[in-house]
Amino acid sequence: MSARHVTVPAFAKINLGLRILYKRPDNYHELRTVFQTISLQDSLALSFEPSVETVVRIDGTPEIADNLVDRAARAVLSHLGRNGTVHCVLKKRIPSGAGLGGGSSDAAAVLLALPFLMGEAVPMTTLSALGAKLGSDVPFFLYGGTALGLGRGEELYPLPDFPAQNGLLVTPPVHSSTPEAYKALSAGLTSFSLQNKLDGFQQEVWSGVPAADGNDFESVVFDRHPELRGIKDSLLGSGASFSAMSGSGSSVFGFFSSAGGAKLAAAELGDYPAHLFELVSRADYRRVWAEALGISGAIQNQTIGMEWPPQNPHE
Ligand code: C5P
């Protein structure tokens, strides 16, 4: 059988609010968040060929220790009880350690694309369970769009699309460690702040308006890296209607009333790397995937939306 290949996107996410409630007995933290996919993306050219032993080869990017792409591919093959050679050319555009979920999104892209390439159907609940073992953010990237995240981020509920935005994402060369950010924040968590946070978060989700101080990590991460607070202040000073750090940092984003306003704000920041972005709704997410997989024709006439996870119509 010949190799099969496909090139798929792996979108980044931002958090439109992130509340850390308490440390759980399993040492993870219970959180409440609103995830949102954005147009910044990695790209994965994946191929699969049955073989006697499983081999996963990743090119196109400097070696990443414990690459989630490798682990995701092996998780799919092992779940299906099959061996094969998986080759991935990974084009990284999403900076790592930036709170944008780049590695998690790459892993989710493999979980969606590899069964498709292999002509196998793996239900969403199974993909989510495999994803949650790889990382707390991975299940979200199986869905995309705007979603409410509970638990350690793997318990997901769809939310209405967040309104379109002219986004500016600033990715300073600061690697913010997620476990360290949790550790620093954990010390200050109290049962008093817990109720306040839940009340505030409910209000944010019902109103669809994220709070100005809606990411709990900002306090501890901004204290460690004061330049990040400076970036948020600069974006707000340049007219952003909203600005926040994403995840446990280090990227900071702002929403502007026009793309021109976002560009001017980028110019104000000097040398910090900055990217204009748009929000990616769940419908867009699926449409882009369908195009990438060459099945957009097959879903064109569907009124409810495409089958998900995407199925290979030729198998
Ligand atoms: O799940 P993931 O591998 O992305 O998490 C990385 C680390 O972040 C965990 O090992 C844990 O220290 C911390 N974490 C946490 N609570 C969460 C998510 C992550 O404490 N909800």
Boltz pocket constraint, residues with backbone or C-beta under 6 A from the ligand:
constraints:
  - pocket:
      binder: B
      contacts: [[A, 27], [A, 28], [A, 29], [A, 30], [A, 31], [A, 132], [A, 134], [A, 135], [A, 136], [A, 137], [A, 151], [A, 152], [A, 153], [A, 178], [A, 179], [A, 182]]
      max_distance: 6.0
